Amino acid sequence: MNIHKEITTAVLKVVKELYGAELPEKMVQLQNTKEGFEGNLTLVVFPFLKISKKKPEDTAQEIGEQLLKETSVVADFNVVKGFLNLVVSQEAWISLLNDINADADFGYKKTTEDSPLVMIEYSSPNTNKPLHLGHVRNNLLGWSLAQIMQANGNRVVKTNIVNDRGIHICKSMLAWLKWGNGETPESSGKKGDHLIGDYYVLFDKHYREEIAELKQQYIAEGMDAEKAEEKAKQEAPLIKEAHEMLVKWEQNDPEVRALWEKMNSWVYAGFDETYKALGVAFDKIYYESQTYLRGKAKVEEGLEKGLFERHEDNSVWADLTNEGLDQKLLLRSDGTSVYMTQDIGTAEMRFQDYPIDKMIYVVGNEQNYHFQVLSILLDRLGFKWGKELVHFSYGMVELPNGKMKSREGTVVDADDLIAVMIEDARRTADEAGKNADLTEEEKQEIARIVGMGALKYFILKVDARKNMLFNPEESIDFNGNTGPFIQYTHARIKSIMRKAEAQGINVNDSALGENAVLNEKEIELVQKMNSFAATVEQAGKDYSPSGIANYCYELTKEFNQWYHDYSVLNAEDEQTKLTRLILAKNVAKIIKNGMALLGIEVPERM
């Protein structure tokens, strides 16, 4: 039963009968009736005044009277100024609840072989350090967006581009050669990404010391402080060695390449552990070491076609002044590539691998200009989705104690954050005595689900475009707009279902008959459940995980208010008990489906 569609069809028919006009569906504006007014749905009649040539109240009255004759979905109506408030019949609500009950994937659209193919890039780590809090937000947004796009009937390819080459990688490699003494993840007991990150920090420590020493030397020789520091940064022996290593890497030096492959393999193993803990994965991973040469070739191809221009110093540029931008460097004078070039190469590889219809990049808002330029360049180079690529731009995330500075070793580590969230969830449950009857294994698994749910929900409930402050203590609260509050409600409903089953009530195979009755709060609950499909659709259009998160909270809050006022298992009669059990069961289903779109698990018990 699609109540909106039934009423829309009836309104169009009534308007034609009354006023002789055939109107498009978009003219019928239905919205939930405002609190304090009688009715479930409200029809805005102002769009019909031109054809009715009557006052708003008279037009609404006429349409309301005809709707009562035309459709059994409308049981009653009232007119308030230019608004027609419609009371939907009990039969329609029961039919709708039965439809929701019969659909395990309610709210999701089916994906077919002909569905549009959407590629979503997220994560994009560097192989010189472990994942941090910023990566956590990126990965959670990317994964959730992929689930939402798929729930809207798209085929989805989840992809990652790993920054595995460049001077920053060489810094970690050089530090390990100088001070590592052959240390490995096995010998140190550290995850590979953490081990390499330590050497990146160590390089920076020694580099700073060299800069400070040289700066004092240059000042003593009569140079001013600013110029002395700039020269010291360029002349420090460590940075020169790192640049020499980068040149060797570019020249395929076998020793440098072997070290690079070994250390990167340690990092990838570490990344995989973190991705698994976060509950995210990828269908295809690309590496900048494989794409940067492709990008250079693509730029040279564009140069031959007159799309770009070469300057006197041999550098290659794109003139974007006609698009209201400036000139963009694509190849340096020595022929080396820049990030833009690499992104072009990656785009070409992806387009050859997949027939992409839409490309979404999940990247922080500091790269807004970069993706504005990339869109123009890809369109010039003939990528059909270039002009319409989506930069899913998100704000920075911080902890209450401030920003992260990875080069100084003060990064908010993703693995540490995950561990803290799980520990906090376990301690909170233990202190509340919620899990006394569970085994140790069950307690720890629930702590993992709740801790990760708290982390994910707290981050995803915020509009992605905004900067945010992540407070671990607030996120683990079992009350309010938090993941654990929603998870606990799901577990509570599952407990009700187990008790019903123990009483011999088979809710799973049940449907409501014509005699079933819903009270006013139950109708509001069904109406809220029914809006899940529209919420998923809107979240896909807006690229908005926060829309799903806030819907899950509103549904949970509404259920708890109803559950506080009405008993389920001690209902006054068997029909009412079954009705309420089916209501509760489907709230749990929609919570589970909604939270799954955020990458959040919901436990059966807590």
Residue, then its C-alpha position, 0 to 999 in steps of 0.5 A: m500500500n503506497i498511501h501517498k500514491e493512492i491519494t495523489t492518483a485520487v486527487l488528480k482524478v477528482v480535480k479533473e472531475l471537478y474542474g476539467a483539468e488534467l494536471p501532472e503529479k508534481m502539482v499534488q503536494l502532500q505533507n505530514t499534518k502539523e502537530g496540533f491539527e487533526g489528520n495524517l496528511t495535508l494537501v496544499v490546495f493553492p496550486f489548484l486555485k487557478i483552475s477552481k477559480k474559488k477561494p482556498e477554503d471552498t476548493a479544499q472543501e470540494i476536493g475533500e468531499q469528492l475524495l471521500k467518495e473516490t478512495s477508501v484510503v481517506a476516512d475523513f477530512n477537515v479544512v484549515k485555510g488553504f490546507l486540506n487535512l486528510v485522515v487516512s483510514q485504519e484499513a490503509w494503515i494496516s495494509l501499509l504495515n503488512d506491506i512493510n512487514a512482508d518486505a525484508d529489505f524495506g526502503y532499499k531499491k533493487t540493483t540490476e545489471d543495467s543499474p548505473l555504475v557508481m565508483i566511490e574513492y575513499s581512504s587515500p592513505n600515505t604509506n609513511k604513517p598509520l591511519h588517524l582520526g581524519h582517515v576514520r571520518n573519511n573511511l566511515l563516510g566513504w563506506s556509508l555513502a557506498q551503502i546508501m548509493q547501493a540502497n538507491g539501486n546503483r551498482v557500486v565499486k568501492t575504491n582506494i588510491v594509495n599514495d605510495r611514492g614521493i619524498h615523504i615515503c623516502k623519509s621513512m625509508l631513509a630513517w629506517l636505514k640509518w636508525g632501524n638496525g633491521e627492525t621489523p614488525e615481528s621483531s618489534g611487536k608493532k603493526g607495520d604501519h605504526l613501525i614505519g610511522d615511527y621512522y617518519v617521525l624520527f626523520d623529522k626529529h633529526y631533520r629539525e635538529e639539522i635545520a636548527e644547527l645550520k640556521q645558527q651557522y648561517i646567522a653567525e655568517g651574517m644572514d637574516a633569520e628568515k633566509a637562514e632557516e629557508k636555506a637550512k631546510q634546503e641544505a640539511p644533509l638528511i633532506k638531500e639524502a632523501h631527495e637522492m633516494l627519490v631520484k634512485w626510486e624514479q630510476n628503478d634502482p633495485e636496492v631502493r625499490a626492494l626496500w620500498e616494496k618491503m616497507n610498504s608491505w608492512v604498512y599494507a598489512g597494518f592498514d588491513e587490520t585497521y580497515k577490518a576493525l573499522g568494518v570497511a573494505f574496497d573492491k579495487i585498490y590503485y597505487e600512485s606508483q602505477t598511475y603517475l606515468r599514465g597521467k604524464a602520458k595523458v597530459e602529453e596526449g592532451l598537449e598534442k591535441g592543443l588542450f594544454e600548452r608548454h611554456e619556455d621552461n618546458s613545463v606544461w600548463a592548462d589555461l583555465t581562465n575561460e572557466g574563471l580560474d587560473q593556469k594550472l601546472l600539469l608537468r614540471s619543467d624537469g618532466t616530473s608529475v604533480y598530484m593533478t597529473q597523477d589523478i588524471g592517470t588514475a582516472e584513465m586506469r579506472f575508466q578502462d577497468y570499469p564503465i563508470d557512470k558517476m565518480i565520487y571522490v571522498v576527500g577533505n574540503e581543503q581540496n575543493y579547488h583541486f577537484q574543481v580543476l580536475s573536473i574541467l581537465l577530465d572533461r577536456l580529455g573526454f571522460k564522459w563523467g568528468k564534468e559531473l564528478v562529485h567531490f564529496s567534500y567533508g570538514m575536519v574532525e578534531l578531539p577536544n584537545g586540539k588538532m593532529k600533527s602527524r610529523e610531530g608524532t602527536v597524531v590521534d591514531a585510529d587503532d588507539l581510538i578504536a581500542v579506547m572506544i571498545e574499552d569504554a563500551r565494556r566498562t560502561a556495560d559492566e558498571a551498569g550491570k547490563n551484561a551480567d548473564l553473558t559469557e566473557e566472549e559475548k561481553q567482549e563482542i557486544a563491547r566491540i559492536v557498541g564501541m564501534g557503533a558509538l564511534k561511527y554514529f557520532i561521526l556520521k550523524v554530523d553534516a559531513r560538510k561541517n568541521m566537528l569535535f569528536n568527544p569519545e565520552e559523549s558518544i558512548d552514552f546510552n541516552g540521547n542521540t547516540g549509537p548505543f541508544i539506538q543499538y540498545t533499543h534494537a536489543r530491547i525489541k529483540s528481547i521482546m521477540r524472544k519472550a513472545e516466542a517463549q509464549g508460543i507466538n510466531v510473529n515472523d509468519s504473522a500478518l494483521g487481519e481486517n480487525a486489527v486497530l492502530n491507535e493514534k501513536e501507532i499510526e504515527l509510528v507506522q507513518k515514521m517507518n514508511s518515511f524510511a524509503a523516502t529518507v534513503e532516496q533523499a540521502g542518495k540525492d544529497y550524499s548524506p549519511s547524516g540524514i540516515a543517522n538522524y532518521c534512525y534516532e527519530l524513529t528510535k525516539e518515537f518507538n521508545q515514547w510509544y513503548h513507555d505508554y503501551s505494553v506489548l506483551n501485556a496488551e489487553d487482548e491477543q489481537t492488540k498484542l500481535t499488532r504491537l509485536i508486529l509493529a515492534k518487530n518492524v521498527a527493529k528491522i528498519i533500525k537494523n537496515g538504517m544502521a547498516l547503511l552507516g556501517i553499524e551493527v546492532p546487537e541482539r542483546m545488550 
